[in-house]
């Protein structure tokens, strides 16, 4: 993540550049508005892994974690924090 750029801004850019989806606000419901369908969800998970190094266990995934940019940012930040804490313990 670039210094000075919010996670939500980075995610909005990822949506625009990689998924070709425009998201009007961080609170837009991506599922209810049809901006993300099943194929889009799979692509999003791939992009989260590529861009942030965040791996997602499908069996533990809750759709609400991917419902909006704000929710995705919270999800990614928690994963990054957990990974950093694990690295600090090593």
Beta strands, then each sheet from edge to edge (+ up, - down):
end
